[in-house]
Amino acid sequence: MRSVPDRSHAESKPTPLLRLWWKRWRERHRFARELPWIADEVLADYGLTRDEARRLCRRPFWRA
């Protein structure tokens, strides 16, 4: 008699999409925390104004 493979371990691993979302959320969260201390000149180097950076931080993580 053959046993049924245990798939509970495989199903408990996050999918690549969830990992990507988690990574984006962490990056935006970190950026939002550091935003008050980032100089406007540094933001300009990235081509962002302070308002654009704030908007970027408020976007949902699934809308990268």
N, CA, C and O atoms as a Tripos MOL2 file, in Angstrom:
@<TRIPOS>MOLECULE
protein
  256   255    64     0     0
PROTEIN
NO_CHARGES

@<TRIPOS>ATOM
      1 N           0.8400   -1.1700    0.0000 N.3       1 MET1
      2 CA          0.0000    0.0000    0.0000 C.3       1 MET1
      3 C           0.8900    1.2400    0.0000 C.2       1 MET1
      4 O           1.8020    1.3540    0.8190 O.2       1 MET1
      5 N           0.6260    2.1630   -0.9140 N.am      2 ARG2
      6 CA          1.4310    3.3810   -1.0040 C.3       2 ARG2
      7 C           0.8690    4.4460   -0.0720 C.2       2 ARG2
      8 O          -0.3430    4.5640    0.1080 O.2       2 ARG2
      9 N           1.7610    5.2020    0.5040 N.am      3 SER3
     10 CA          1.3080    6.2930    1.3670 C.3       3 SER3
     11 C           1.1810    7.5770    0.5430 C.2       3 SER3
     12 O           1.8510    7.7540   -0.4740 O.2       3 SER3
     13 N           0.3290    8.4350    0.9970 N.am      4 VAL4
     14 CA          0.1200    9.7220    0.3370 C.3       4 VAL4
     15 C           1.2260   10.6670    0.7990 C.2       4 VAL4
     16 O           1.4750   10.7710    2.0000 O.2       4 VAL4
     17 N           1.8910   11.3550   -0.1200 N.am      5 PRO5
     18 CA          2.9650   12.2590    0.2890 C.3       5 PRO5
     19 C           2.4360   13.3990    1.1550 C.2       5 PRO5
     20 O           1.3430   13.9210    0.9360 O.2       5 PRO5
     21 N           3.2340   13.7610    2.1290 N.am      6 ASP6
     22 CA          2.8640   14.8580    3.0270 C.3       6 ASP6
     23 C           3.1930   16.1790    2.3450 C.2       6 ASP6
     24 O           4.3650   16.5060    2.1580 O.2       6 ASP6
     25 N           2.1840   16.9300    1.9770 N.am      7 ARG7
     26 CA          2.3860   18.1990    1.2840 C.3       7 ARG7
     27 C           2.2210   19.3930    2.2140 C.2       7 ARG7
     28 O           2.3640   20.5330    1.7710 O.2       7 ARG7
     29 N           1.9320   19.1720    3.4560 N.am      8 SER8
     30 CA          1.7000   20.2950    4.3620 C.3       8 SER8
     31 C           2.9410   21.1610    4.5050 C.2       8 SER8
     32 O           2.8280   22.3800    4.6330 O.2       8 SER8
     33 N           4.1290   20.5540    4.4860 N.am      9 HIS9
     34 CA          5.3630   21.3270    4.6080 C.3       9 HIS9
     35 C           5.5720   22.2050    3.3740 C.2       9 HIS9
     36 O           5.9340   23.3750    3.5030 O.2       9 HIS9
     37 N           5.3510   21.6600    2.2000 N.am     10 ALA10
     38 CA          5.5470   22.4200    0.9640 C.3      10 ALA10
     39 C           4.5430   23.5560    0.8500 C.2      10 ALA10
     40 O           4.8830   24.6340    0.3610 O.2      10 ALA10
     41 N           3.3240   23.3340    1.2890 N.am     11 GLU11
     42 CA          2.2960   24.3580    1.1810 C.3      11 GLU11
     43 C           2.4940   25.4760    2.1880 C.2      11 GLU11
     44 O           1.9420   26.5620    2.0150 O.2      11 GLU11
     45 N           3.2660   25.2370    3.2300 N.am     12 SER12
     46 CA          3.4610   26.2660    4.2420 C.3      12 SER12
     47 C           4.5220   27.2850    3.8390 C.2      12 SER12
     48 O           4.6510   28.3200    4.4930 O.2      12 SER12
     49 N           5.2790   27.0180    2.7840 N.am     13 LYS13
     50 CA          6.3010   27.9600    2.3370 C.3      13 LYS13
     51 C           5.6480   29.0980    1.5630 C.2      13 LYS13
     52 O           4.7200   28.8710    0.7860 O.2      13 LYS13
     53 N           6.1330   30.3340    1.7720 N.am     14 PRO14
     54 CA          5.5630   31.4640    1.0270 C.3      14 PRO14
     55 C           5.8570   31.3430   -0.4620 C.2      14 PRO14
     56 O           6.9090   30.8490   -0.8670 O.2      14 PRO14
     57 N           4.9360   31.7910   -1.2400 N.am     15 THR15
     58 CA          5.1480   31.7700   -2.6810 C.3      15 THR15
     59 C           6.0990   32.9000   -3.0600 C.2      15 THR15
     60 O           6.2760   33.8430   -2.2880 O.2      15 THR15
     61 N           6.7020   32.8170   -4.2210 N.am     16 PRO16
     62 CA          7.5980   33.9010   -4.6490 C.3      16 PRO16
     63 C           6.9050   35.2640   -4.6860 C.2      16 PRO16
     64 O           7.5220   36.2820   -4.3720 O.2      16 PRO16
     65 N           5.6310   35.2890   -5.0670 N.am     17 LEU17
     66 CA          4.9040   36.5560   -5.1110 C.3      17 LEU17
     67 C           4.7610   37.1520   -3.7190 C.2      17 LEU17
     68 O           4.9360   38.3580   -3.5440 O.2      17 LEU17
     69 N           4.4480   36.3300   -2.7320 N.am     18 LEU18
     70 CA          4.3380   36.8340   -1.3650 C.3      18 LEU18
     71 C           5.6820   37.3490   -0.8570 C.2      18 LEU18
     72 O           5.7410   38.3530   -0.1470 O.2      18 LEU18
     73 N           6.7380   36.6680   -1.2170 N.am     19 ARG19
     74 CA          8.0740   37.1370   -0.8170 C.3      19 ARG19
     75 C           8.3750   38.4940   -1.4380 C.2      19 ARG19
     76 O           8.9220   39.3780   -0.7800 O.2      19 ARG19
     77 N           8.0160   38.6530   -2.7010 N.am     20 LEU20
     78 CA          8.2380   39.9250   -3.3790 C.3      20 LEU20
     79 C           7.4410   41.0340   -2.7070 C.2      20 LEU20
     80 O           7.9710   42.1200   -2.4750 O.2      20 LEU20
     81 N           6.1660   40.7740   -2.3900 N.am     21 TRP21
     82 CA          5.3390   41.7760   -1.6950 C.3      21 TRP21
     83 C           5.9220   42.1350   -0.3400 C.2      21 TRP21
     84 O           5.9760   43.3060    0.0340 O.2      21 TRP21
     85 N           6.3540   41.1260    0.3880 N.am     22 TRP22
     86 CA          6.9430   41.3630    1.7090 C.3      22 TRP22
     87 C           8.1960   42.2340    1.5790 C.2      22 TRP22
     88 O           8.4040   43.1600    2.3630 O.2      22 TRP22
     89 N           9.0200   41.9280    0.5860 N.am     23 LYS23
     90 CA         10.2420   42.7070    0.3730 C.3      23 LYS23
     91 C           9.8990   44.1510    0.0380 C.2      23 LYS23
     92 O          10.5150   45.0680    0.5810 O.2      23 LYS23
     93 N           8.9360   44.3740   -0.8390 N.am     24 ARG24
     94 CA          8.5300   45.7350   -1.2070 C.3      24 ARG24
     95 C           7.9870   46.4860    0.0040 C.2      24 ARG24
     96 O           8.3150   47.6530    0.2140 O.2      24 ARG24
     97 N           7.1570   45.8170    0.7990 N.am     25 TRP25
     98 CA          6.5950   46.4690    1.9790 C.3      25 TRP25
     99 C           7.7030   46.8870    2.9350 C.2      25 TRP25
    100 O           7.6980   48.0050    3.4500 O.2      25 TRP25
    101 N           8.6580   45.9800    3.1720 N.am     26 ARG26
    102 CA          9.7630   46.3040    4.0900 C.3      26 ARG26
    103 C          10.5730   47.4800    3.5750 C.2      26 ARG26
    104 O          10.9250   48.3680    4.3520 O.2      26 ARG26
    105 N          10.8790   47.5090    2.2780 N.am     27 GLU27
    106 CA         11.6530   48.6080    1.7010 C.3      27 GLU27
    107 C          10.9130   49.9300    1.8320 C.2      27 GLU27
    108 O          11.5070   50.9400    2.2090 O.2      27 GLU27
    109 N           9.6290   49.9320    1.5250 N.am     28 ARG28
    110 CA          8.8490   51.1710    1.6350 C.3      28 ARG28
    111 C           8.6910   51.6080    3.0810 C.2      28 ARG28
    112 O           8.7470   52.7990    3.3860 O.2      28 ARG28
    113 N           8.4950   50.6540    3.9610 N.am     29 HIS29
    114 CA          8.3580   50.9820    5.3790 C.3      29 HIS29
    115 C           9.6490   51.6130    5.8990 C.2      29 HIS29
    116 O           9.6090   52.6190    6.6080 O.2      29 HIS29
    117 N          10.7740   51.0330    5.5530 N.am     30 ARG30
    118 CA         12.0770   51.5670    5.9690 C.3      30 ARG30
    119 C          12.2910   52.9620    5.3790 C.2      30 ARG30
    120 O          12.7410   53.8730    6.0730 O.2      30 ARG30
    121 N          11.9660   53.1210    4.0970 N.am     31 PHE31
    122 CA         12.1200   54.4150    3.4380 C.3      31 PHE31
    123 C          11.2250   55.4630    4.0950 C.2      31 PHE31
    124 O          11.6480   56.6010    4.3010 O.2      31 PHE31
    125 N           9.9900   55.0820    4.4240 N.am     32 ALA32
    126 CA          9.0630   56.0210    5.0600 C.3      32 ALA32
    127 C           9.5730   56.4510    6.4330 C.2      32 ALA32
    128 O           9.4190   57.6110    6.8160 O.2      32 ALA32
    129 N          10.1770   55.5250    7.1740 N.am     33 ARG33
    130 CA         10.7340   55.8700    8.4870 C.3      33 ARG33
    131 C          11.9130   56.8280    8.3560 C.2      33 ARG33
    132 O          12.0870   57.7160    9.1910 O.2      33 ARG33
    133 N          12.7200   56.6550    7.3180 N.am     34 GLU34
    134 CA         13.9220   57.4680    7.1390 C.3      34 GLU34
    135 C          13.6580   58.7700    6.3870 C.2      34 GLU34
    136 O          14.5110   59.6580    6.3810 O.2      34 GLU34
    137 N          12.5010   58.8980    5.7590 N.am     35 LEU35
    138 CA         12.1980   60.0510    4.9170 C.3      35 LEU35
    139 C          12.3810   61.4010    5.6160 C.2      35 LEU35
    140 O          12.9360   62.3110    5.0010 O.2      35 LEU35
    141 N          11.9490   61.5790    6.8590 N.am     36 PRO36
    142 CA         12.1290   62.8960    7.4890 C.3      36 PRO36
    143 C          13.5910   63.3370    7.5960 C.2      36 PRO36
    144 O          13.8640   64.5340    7.6830 O.2      36 PRO36
    145 N          14.5180   62.4060    7.5900 N.am     37 TRP37
    146 CA         15.9350   62.7490    7.7560 C.3      37 TRP37
    147 C          16.7070   62.7710    6.4430 C.2      37 TRP37
    148 O          17.8970   63.0850    6.4290 O.2      37 TRP37
    149 N          16.0480   62.4430    5.3520 N.am     38 ILE38
    150 CA         16.7220   62.4540    4.0520 C.3      38 ILE38
    151 C          16.6910   63.8800    3.5010 C.2      38 ILE38
    152 O          15.6280   64.4960    3.4190 O.2      38 ILE38
    153 N          17.8470   64.3930    3.1290 N.am     39 ALA39
    154 CA         17.9430   65.7570    2.5990 C.3      39 ALA39
    155 C          17.2640   65.8430    1.2330 C.2      39 ALA39
    156 O          17.2460   64.8810    0.4650 O.2      39 ALA39
    157 N          16.7090   67.0140    0.9550 N.am     40 ASP40
    158 CA         16.0590   67.2320   -0.3370 C.3      40 ASP40
    159 C          17.0290   67.0120   -1.4960 C.2      40 ASP40
    160 O          16.6290   66.5540   -2.5660 O.2      40 ASP40
    161 N          18.2980   67.3370   -1.2820 N.am     41 GLU41
    162 CA         19.3020   67.1480   -2.3260 C.3      41 GLU41
    163 C          19.4820   65.6630   -2.6580 C.2      41 GLU41
    164 O          19.6640   65.2970   -3.8190 O.2      41 GLU41
    165 N          19.4290   64.8250   -1.6420 N.am     42 VAL42
    166 CA         19.5650   63.3800   -1.8600 C.3      42 VAL42
    167 C          18.3560   62.8550   -2.6260 C.2      42 VAL42
    168 O          18.5000   62.0500   -3.5470 O.2      42 VAL42
    169 N          17.1700   63.3100   -2.2460 N.am     43 LEU43
    170 CA         15.9680   62.9050   -2.9810 C.3      43 LEU43
    171 C          16.0560   63.3620   -4.4360 C.2      43 LEU43
    172 O          15.6600   62.6340   -5.3460 O.2      43 LEU43
    173 N          16.5760   64.5650   -4.6480 N.am     44 ALA44
    174 CA         16.7260   65.0860   -6.0120 C.3      44 ALA44
    175 C          17.6890   64.2200   -6.8200 C.2      44 ALA44
    176 O          17.5060   64.0460   -8.0250 O.2      44 ALA44
    177 N          18.7120   63.6770   -6.1650 N.am     45 ASP45
    178 CA         19.6370   62.7740   -6.8600 C.3      45 ASP45
    179 C          18.9040   61.5520   -7.4140 C.2      45 ASP45
    180 O          19.2990   60.9960   -8.4390 O.2      45 ASP45
    181 N          17.8420   61.1390   -6.7330 N.am     46 TYR46
    182 CA         17.0270   59.9990   -7.1820 C.3      46 TYR46
    183 C          15.8850   60.4470   -8.0890 C.2      46 TYR46
    184 O          15.0880   59.6300   -8.5480 O.2      46 TYR46
    185 N          15.8150   61.7540   -8.3430 N.am     47 GLY47
    186 CA         14.7780   62.2750   -9.2210 C.3      47 GLY47
    187 C          13.4300   62.4060   -8.5390 C.2      47 GLY47
    188 O          12.3920   62.3530   -9.1990 O.2      47 GLY47
    189 N          13.4340   62.5780   -7.2150 N.am     48 LEU48
    190 CA         12.1930   62.6770   -6.4510 C.3      48 LEU48
    191 C          12.1150   63.9990   -5.7010 C.2      48 LEU48
    192 O          13.1200   64.5140   -5.2120 O.2      48 LEU48
    193 N          10.9120   64.5350   -5.6220 N.am     49 THR49
    194 CA         10.6630   65.6330   -4.6920 C.3      49 THR49
    195 C          10.1930   65.0060   -3.3850 C.2      49 THR49
    196 O           9.8830   63.8150   -3.3380 O.2      49 THR49
    197 N          10.1410   65.7970   -2.3370 N.am     50 ARG50
    198 CA          9.6900   65.2690   -1.0490 C.3      50 ARG50
    199 C           8.2400   64.7770   -1.1520 C.2      50 ARG50
    200 O           7.9020   63.7340   -0.5920 O.2      50 ARG50
    201 N           7.3920   65.5140   -1.8580 N.am     51 ASP51
    202 CA          5.9890   65.0920   -2.0140 C.3      51 ASP51
    203 C           5.8770   63.7830   -2.7960 C.2      51 ASP51
    204 O           5.0640   62.9240   -2.4550 O.2      51 ASP51
    205 N           6.6850   63.6300   -3.8380 N.am     52 GLU52
    206 CA          6.6750   62.3780   -4.6020 C.3      52 GLU52
    207 C           7.1340   61.2100   -3.7350 C.2      52 GLU52
    208 O           6.5830   60.1130   -3.8200 O.2      52 GLU52
    209 N           8.1370   61.4460   -2.9070 N.am     53 ALA53
    210 CA          8.6270   60.3930   -2.0150 C.3      53 ALA53
    211 C           7.5510   60.0030   -1.0060 C.2      53 ALA53
    212 O           7.3780   58.8220   -0.7050 O.2      53 ALA53
    213 N           6.8300   60.9920   -0.4840 N.am     54 ARG54
    214 CA          5.7410   60.6850    0.4660 C.3      54 ARG54
    215 C           4.6540   59.8560   -0.2110 C.2      54 ARG54
    216 O           4.1510   58.8860    0.3570 O.2      54 ARG54
    217 N           4.2980   60.2560   -1.4430 N.am     55 ARG55
    218 CA          3.2810   59.4960   -2.1820 C.3      55 ARG55
    219 C           3.7330   58.0640   -2.4300 C.2      55 ARG55
    220 O           2.9410   57.1290   -2.3180 O.2      55 ARG55
    221 N           5.0010   57.8960   -2.7650 N.am     56 LEU56
    222 CA          5.5560   56.5660   -2.9910 C.3      56 LEU56
    223 C           5.4490   55.7150   -1.7270 C.2      56 LEU56
    224 O           5.1410   54.5250   -1.8010 O.2      56 LEU56
    225 N           5.6990   56.3150   -0.5860 N.am     57 CYS57
    226 CA          5.6300   55.5800    0.6820 C.3      57 CYS57
    227 C           4.2030   55.1720    1.0350 C.2      57 CYS57
    228 O           3.9910   54.1580    1.7000 O.2      57 CYS57
    229 N           3.2340   55.9530    0.5950 N.am     58 ARG58
    230 CA          1.8370   55.6550    0.9380 C.3      58 ARG58
    231 C           1.1860   54.6490    0.0050 C.2      58 ARG58
    232 O           0.1040   54.1400    0.2940 O.2      58 ARG58
    233 N           1.8390   54.3600   -1.1120 N.am     59 ARG59
    234 CA          1.2510   53.4000   -2.0540 C.3      59 ARG59
    235 C           1.2020   52.0110   -1.4430 C.2      59 ARG59
    236 O           2.1110   51.6280   -0.7060 O.2      59 ARG59
    237 N           0.1610   51.2560   -1.7350 N.am     60 PRO60
    238 CA          0.1070   49.8700   -1.2560 C.3      60 PRO60
    239 C           1.2680   49.0670   -1.8250 C.2      60 PRO60
    240 O           1.7070   49.3090   -2.9490 O.2      60 PRO60
    241 N           1.7540   48.1260   -1.0580 N.am     61 PHE61
    242 CA          2.9400   47.3750   -1.4640 C.3      61 PHE61
    243 C           2.7120   46.5600   -2.7280 C.2      61 PHE61
    244 O           3.6740   46.2240   -3.4190 O.2      61 PHE61
    245 N           1.4760   46.2370   -3.0440 N.am     62 TRP62
    246 CA          1.2170   45.4310   -4.2370 C.3      62 TRP62
    247 C           1.1800   46.3080   -5.4950 C.2      62 TRP62
    248 O           1.0290   45.7920   -6.6020 O.2      62 TRP62
    249 N           1.3150   47.6270   -5.3320 N.am     63 ARG63
    250 CA          1.3550   48.5340   -6.4840 C.3      63 ARG63
    251 C           2.7340   49.1650   -6.5960 C.2      63 ARG63
    252 O           2.8980   50.3650   -6.3810 O.2      63 ARG63
    253 N           3.6840   48.3770   -6.9210 N.am     64 ALA64
    254 CA          5.0810   48.8470   -6.9390 C.3      64 ALA64
    255 C           5.3570   49.7960   -8.0610 C.2      64 ALA64
    256 O           6.4820   50.2730   -8.2040 O.2      64 ALA64
@<TRIPOS>BOND
     1     1     2 1
     2     2     3 1
     3     3     4 2
     4     3     5 am
     5     5     6 1
     6     6     7 1
     7     7     8 2
     8     7     9 am
     9     9    10 1
    10    10    11 1
    11    11    12 2
    12    11    13 am
    13    13    14 1
    14    14    15 1
    15    15    16 2
    16    15    17 am
    17    17    18 1
    18    18    19 1
    19    19    20 2
    20    19    21 am
    21    21    22 1
    22    22    23 1
    23    23    24 2
    24    23    25 am
    25    25    26 1
    26    26    27 1
    27    27    28 2
    28    27    29 am
    29    29    30 1
    30    30    31 1
    31    31    32 2
    32    31    33 am
    33    33    34 1
    34    34    35 1
    35    35    36 2
    36    35    37 am
    37    37    38 1
    38    38    39 1
    39    39    40 2
    40    39    41 am
    41    41    42 1
    42    42    43 1
    43    43    44 2
    44    43    45 am
    45    45    46 1
    46    46    47 1
    47    47    48 2
    48    47    49 am
    49    49    50 1
    50    50    51 1
    51    51    52 2
    52    51    53 am
    53    53    54 1
    54    54    55 1
    55    55    56 2
    56    55    57 am
    57    57    58 1
    58    58    59 1
    59    59    60 2
    60    59    61 am
    61    61    62 1
    62    62    63 1
    63    63    64 2
    64    63    65 am
    65    65    66 1
    66    66    67 1
    67    67    68 2
    68    67    69 am
    69    69    70 1
    70    70    71 1
    71    71    72 2
    72    71    73 am
    73    73    74 1
    74    74    75 1
    75    75    76 2
    76    75    77 am
    77    77    78 1
    78    78    79 1
    79    79    80 2
    80    79    81 am
    81    81    82 1
    82    82    83 1
    83    83    84 2
    84    83    85 am
    85    85    86 1
    86    86    87 1
    87    87    88 2
    88    87    89 am
    89    89    90 1
    90    90    91 1
    91    91    92 2
    92    91    93 am
    93    93    94 1
    94    94    95 1
    95    95    96 2
    96    95    97 am
    97    97    98 1
    98    98    99 1
    99    99   100 2
   100    99   101 am
   101   101   102 1
   102   102   103 1
   103   103   104 2
   104   103   105 am
   105   105   106 1
   106   106   107 1
   107   107   108 2
   108   107   109 am
   109   109   110 1
   110   110   111 1
   111   111   112 2
   112   111   113 am
   113   113   114 1
   114   114   115 1
   115   115   116 2
   116   115   117 am
   117   117   118 1
   118   118   119 1
   119   119   120 2
   120   119   121 am
   121   121   122 1
   122   122   123 1
   123   123   124 2
   124   123   125 am
   125   125   126 1
   126   126   127 1
   127   127   128 2
   128   127   129 am
   129   129   130 1
   130   130   131 1
   131   131   132 2
   132   131   133 am
   133   133   134 1
   134   134   135 1
   135   135   136 2
   136   135   137 am
   137   137   138 1
   138   138   139 1
   139   139   140 2
   140   139   141 am
   141   141   142 1
   142   142   143 1
   143   143   144 2
   144   143   145 am
   145   145   146 1
   146   146   147 1
   147   147   148 2
   148   147   149 am
   149   149   150 1
   150   150   151 1
   151   151   152 2
   152   151   153 am
   153   153   154 1
   154   154   155 1
   155   155   156 2
   156   155   157 am
   157   157   158 1
   158   158   159 1
   159   159   160 2
   160   159   161 am
   161   161   162 1
   162   162   163 1
   163   163   164 2
   164   163   165 am
   165   165   166 1
   166   166   167 1
   167   167   168 2
   168   167   169 am
   169   169   170 1
   170   170   171 1
   171   171   172 2
   172   171   173 am
   173   173   174 1
   174   174   175 1
   175   175   176 2
   176   175   177 am
   177   177   178 1
   178   178   179 1
   179   179   180 2
   180   179   181 am
   181   181   182 1
   182   182   183 1
   183   183   184 2
   184   183   185 am
   185   185   186 1
   186   186   187 1
   187   187   188 2
   188   187   189 am
   189   189   190 1
   190   190   191 1
   191   191   192 2
   192   191   193 am
   193   193   194 1
   194   194   195 1
   195   195   196 2
   196   195   197 am
   197   197   198 1
   198   198   199 1
   199   199   200 2
   200   199   201 am
   201   201   202 1
   202   202   203 1
   203   203   204 2
   204   203   205 am
   205   205   206 1
   206   206   207 1
   207   207   208 2
   208   207   209 am
   209   209   210 1
   210   210   211 1
   211   211   212 2
   212   211   213 am
   213   213   214 1
   214   214   215 1
   215   215   216 2
   216   215   217 am
   217   217   218 1
   218   218   219 1
   219   219   220 2
   220   219   221 am
   221   221   222 1
   222   222   223 1
   223   223   224 2
   224   223   225 am
   225   225   226 1
   226   226   227 1
   227   227   228 2
   228   227   229 am
   229   229   230 1
   230   230   231 1
   231   231   232 2
   232   231   233 am
   233   233   234 1
   234   234   235 1
   235   235   236 2
   236   235   237 am
   237   237   238 1
   238   238   239 1
   239   239   240 2
   240   239   241 am
   241   241   242 1
   242   242   243 1
   243   243   244 2
   244   243   245 am
   245   245   246 1
   246   246   247 1
   247   247   248 2
   248   247   249 am
   249   249   250 1
   250   250   251 1
   251   251   252 2
   252   251   253 am
   253   253   254 1
   254   254   255 1
   255   255   256 2
@<TRIPOS>SUBSTRUCTURE
     1 MET1         2 RESIDUE 1 A MET
     2 ARG2         6 RESIDUE 1 A ARG
     3 SER3        10 RESIDUE 1 A SER
     4 VAL4        14 RESIDUE 1 A VAL
     5 PRO5        18 RESIDUE 1 A PRO
     6 ASP6        22 RESIDUE 1 A ASP
     7 ARG7        26 RESIDUE 1 A ARG
     8 SER8        30 RESIDUE 1 A SER
     9 HIS9        34 RESIDUE 1 A HIS
    10 ALA10       38 RESIDUE 1 A ALA
    11 GLU11       42 RESIDUE 1 A GLU
    12 SER12       46 RESIDUE 1 A SER
    13 LYS13       50 RESIDUE 1 A LYS
    14 PRO14       54 RESIDUE 1 A PRO
    15 THR15       58 RESIDUE 1 A THR
    16 PRO16       62 RESIDUE 1 A PRO
    17 LEU17       66 RESIDUE 1 A LEU
    18 LEU18       70 RESIDUE 1 A LEU
    19 ARG19       74 RESIDUE 1 A ARG
    20 LEU20       78 RESIDUE 1 A LEU
    21 TRP21       82 RESIDUE 1 A TRP
    22 TRP22       86 RESIDUE 1 A TRP
    23 LYS23       90 RESIDUE 1 A LYS
    24 ARG24       94 RESIDUE 1 A ARG
    25 TRP25       98 RESIDUE 1 A TRP
    26 ARG26      102 RESIDUE 1 A ARG
    27 GLU27      106 RESIDUE 1 A GLU
    28 ARG28      110 RESIDUE 1 A ARG
    29 HIS29      114 RESIDUE 1 A HIS
    30 ARG30      118 RESIDUE 1 A ARG
    31 PHE31      122 RESIDUE 1 A PHE
    32 ALA32      126 RESIDUE 1 A ALA
    33 ARG33      130 RESIDUE 1 A ARG
    34 GLU34      134 RESIDUE 1 A GLU
    35 LEU35      138 RESIDUE 1 A LEU
    36 PRO36      142 RESIDUE 1 A PRO
    37 TRP37      146 RESIDUE 1 A TRP
    38 ILE38      150 RESIDUE 1 A ILE
    39 ALA39      154 RESIDUE 1 A ALA
    40 ASP40      158 RESIDUE 1 A ASP
    41 GLU41      162 RESIDUE 1 A GLU
    42 VAL42      166 RESIDUE 1 A VAL
    43 LEU43      170 RESIDUE 1 A LEU
    44 ALA44      174 RESIDUE 1 A ALA
    45 ASP45      178 RESIDUE 1 A ASP
    46 TYR46      182 RESIDUE 1 A TYR
    47 GLY47      186 RESIDUE 1 A GLY
    48 LEU48      190 RESIDUE 1 A LEU
    49 THR49      194 RESIDUE 1 A THR
    50 ARG50      198 RESIDUE 1 A ARG
    51 ASP51      202 RESIDUE 1 A ASP
    52 GLU52      206 RESIDUE 1 A GLU
    53 ALA53      210 RESIDUE 1 A ALA
    54 ARG54      214 RESIDUE 1 A ARG
    55 ARG55      218 RESIDUE 1 A ARG
    56 LEU56      222 RESIDUE 1 A LEU
    57 CYS57      226 RESIDUE 1 A CYS
    58 ARG58      230 RESIDUE 1 A ARG
    59 ARG59      234 RESIDUE 1 A ARG
    60 PRO60      238 RESIDUE 1 A PRO
    61 PHE61      242 RESIDUE 1 A PHE
    62 TRP62      246 RESIDUE 1 A TRP
    63 ARG63      250 RESIDUE 1 A ARG
    64 ALA64      254 RESIDUE 1 A ALA
